[in-house]
Amino acid sequence: MSISLYYHPYSRAAGTIWALEEAGVPYELKVIDIMKGDQKSAELISKNPMGKLPTLVDGDVVVTEASAIALYLADRYAPGRLAPALDDPKRGTYLRWALFAPSVIEPAVMAKGGDWTVKEIAAGWGNYASMIAATESAIIGKRFVLGDDFSMVDVVLGGTLRFMLGFNQIEPRPEFVAYVERLNERPAYQRAEAKNMAMRKELGLK
């Protein structure tokens, strides 16, 4: 099987490069010009009805949503290394925080930035303050979410924090900054960032 990633360096697919590099599997990039709206082409819509990136094709398997792709890669290509086994007690913590990033952190940040009026009891993300406290609890006093062991949840949660810190969308608490700095030291992340930078240059992007 061959893996293809529908990709643009200014999309969430840039983070998927990191997940692929951590998994250590060969892959091909299919660059989609999101500036021209090519993500809404019939070809991509047939694979991802949302018409968004990233979209990953692994043989006959199509996976969309950045977090789902990361978890899929860990389970498929790095079980026991990047993903706890199904009977590992750490599996619950792993899944909890991997899903927390897109379902709680992102909407809480958007709600605060957009001054949304929502009923906290009805919103799955609660409020910004509780989200910040919960996120900090996931990593405080630890190197990674699962302790000393890096896993794919760090790609998902850490990637979310890195992006939001970079755009001043979330407060730079010392725990967040130190955690992201530890992740930035990973060779796989550095390879991914080099590929993203090279692609931006190739496409004439700043």
C-alpha positions in Angstrom: 0.0 0.0 0.0 1.1 3.6 -0.6 0.1 6.6 1.5 -1.0 9.8 -0.2 -1.6 13.0 1.7 -3.7 15.8 0.1 -1.8 18.7 1.4 -1.1 22.4 1.5 1.5 24.0 3.9 -1.0 26.6 5.0 -3.6 24.0 6.1 -3.9 21.5 8.9 -2.2 19.0 6.7 1.1 20.7 7.7 0.7 19.1 11.1 -0.1 15.8 9.5 3.4 15.8 8.1 4.7 15.6 11.7 2.4 12.6 12.4 3.6 10.8 9.3 7.3 11.5 10.2 6.7 10.2 13.7 5.1 7.0 12.3 8.1 6.5 10.0 6.2 5.5 6.9 6.8 6.6 3.3 4.2 8.9 1.8 3.5 11.0 -1.2 2.3 14.6 -1.0 -0.5 15.7 -3.4 -0.4 19.5 -3.2 -3.8 21.1 -3.4 -4.0 24.9 -4.2 -6.3 26.1 -1.5 -5.8 29.7 -2.7 -7.7 28.7 -5.9 -10.2 26.6 -4.0 -9.0 23.3 -5.4 -9.9 21.6 -2.2 -13.5 21.8 -3.4 -12.7 19.9 -6.6 -14.8 16.8 -7.5 -11.7 14.6 -6.9 -11.3 15.7 -3.4 -15.0 15.9 -2.6 -15.3 12.3 -3.6 -12.8 11.4 -0.9 -13.7 14.1 1.7 -17.2 15.5 1.4 -16.1 18.5 3.5 -13.7 19.5 0.8 -10.9 20.1 3.4 -7.4 19.2 4.1 -5.8 17.0 5.3 -7.2 14.0 3.5 -5.1 10.8 3.7 -5.4 7.9 1.4 -3.8 4.6 2.5 -4.5 2.0 -0.2 -8.3 1.6 -0.1 -8.6 3.5 3.2 -9.5 7.2 3.3 -9.1 9.1 6.5 -10.0 12.7 7.1 -9.8 15.0 10.1 -6.3 15.7 11.4 -6.8 14.1 14.8 -8.3 11.0 13.3 -5.5 10.7 10.7 -2.9 10.9 13.5 -4.6 8.2 15.6 -5.0 6.0 12.6 -1.3 6.2 11.7 -0.3 5.4 15.2 -2.6 2.4 15.5 -1.8 1.2 12.0 1.9 1.7 11.8 3.3 2.3 15.4 1.1 0.3 17.9 2.8 0.1 21.2 5.2 2.8 20.2 3.0 5.8 19.4 -0.3 4.3 20.5 -1.0 2.4 23.7 -2.3 -1.1 23.1 -6.1 -1.7 23.5 -5.6 -3.2 26.9 -3.1 -0.7 28.1 -4.6 1.5 31.0 -3.0 4.5 29.3 -5.2 4.0 26.3 -8.1 6.0 27.9 -5.9 9.0 28.8 -4.4 8.8 25.3 -7.8 9.0 23.6 -9.2 11.5 26.1 -6.7 14.2 25.3 -6.4 13.5 21.6 -10.1 14.2 21.3 -10.0 17.1 23.7 -7.9 19.2 21.3 -10.4 19.5 18.5 -13.6 19.1 20.5 -12.8 21.4 23.5 -9.7 23.5 23.0 -10.5 24.7 19.5 -14.2 25.7 20.0 -13.4 27.3 23.4 -10.8 29.5 21.8 -13.1 30.4 18.9 -15.9 31.1 21.3 -13.8 33.5 23.3 -12.3 35.1 20.3 -15.6 35.5 18.5 -17.5 36.5 21.7 -20.0 33.8 21.2 -23.0 33.7 23.5 -23.5 30.1 24.5 -25.0 28.2 27.5 -22.0 26.6 29.2 -24.2 23.7 30.3 -25.0 22.9 26.6 -21.6 23.6 25.1 -19.3 20.6 25.1 -16.3 22.9 25.6 -17.7 24.5 28.7 -15.8 27.8 28.9 -12.4 29.2 28.1 -11.1 29.3 31.7 -12.1 25.7 32.5 -10.5 24.6 29.2 -7.2 26.2 30.1 -7.2 24.6 33.5 -8.0 21.2 32.1 -5.4 21.5 29.3 -2.7 22.4 31.9 -3.7 19.4 34.0 -2.9 17.1 31.1 0.8 18.0 31.0 1.7 19.7 34.3 4.6 17.9 36.0 5.2 15.6 33.1 7.3 15.5 29.9 4.5 14.3 27.8 0.8 13.5 28.1 1.5 9.9 29.0 4.4 10.8 31.3 7.9 10.0 30.1 6.6 8.3 26.9 5.9 10.4 23.8 2.9 9.3 21.9 0.7 10.4 19.0 -1.5 12.3 21.4 1.4 14.8 21.8 1.3 15.4 18.1 -2.4 16.3 18.3 -2.5 18.2 21.6 1.0 19.7 21.2 0.4 20.7 17.6 -2.8 22.5 18.6 -1.1 24.4 21.4 1.9 25.3 19.2 -0.4 26.8 16.6 -2.5 28.7 19.0 0.5 30.0 20.9 2.1 31.1 17.6 -1.0 33.2 16.8 -1.6 34.5 20.3 -4.9 32.6 20.5 -4.2 31.1 23.8 -2.4 32.4 26.8 1.3 31.4 27.0 1.3 29.7 30.3 4.8 28.4 31.3 3.6 24.8 31.1 2.3 25.2 27.6 5.4 26.9 26.4 7.8 24.4 27.9 5.8 21.5 26.6 5.9 22.8 23.0 9.6 23.5 23.3 10.2 19.9 24.3 8.1 18.8 21.3 10.1 21.1 19.0 13.2 19.1 19.8 11.9 16.0 18.3 13.8 15.0 15.0 10.5 14.0 13.4 9.0 17.4 14.0 12.1 19.1 12.7 12.0 17.0 9.5 8.3 17.9 9.1 8.9 21.6 9.6 11.8 21.5 7.1 9.4 19.9 4.5 6.7 22.5 5.2 9.2 25.3 4.8 10.6 23.9 1.6 7.1 23.5 0.2 6.2 27.1 1.0 9.3 28.2 -0.8 8.6 26.0 -3.8 5.1 27.4 -4.0 6.3 31.0 -3.6 4.6 31.5 -0.3 5.9 33.6 2.6 
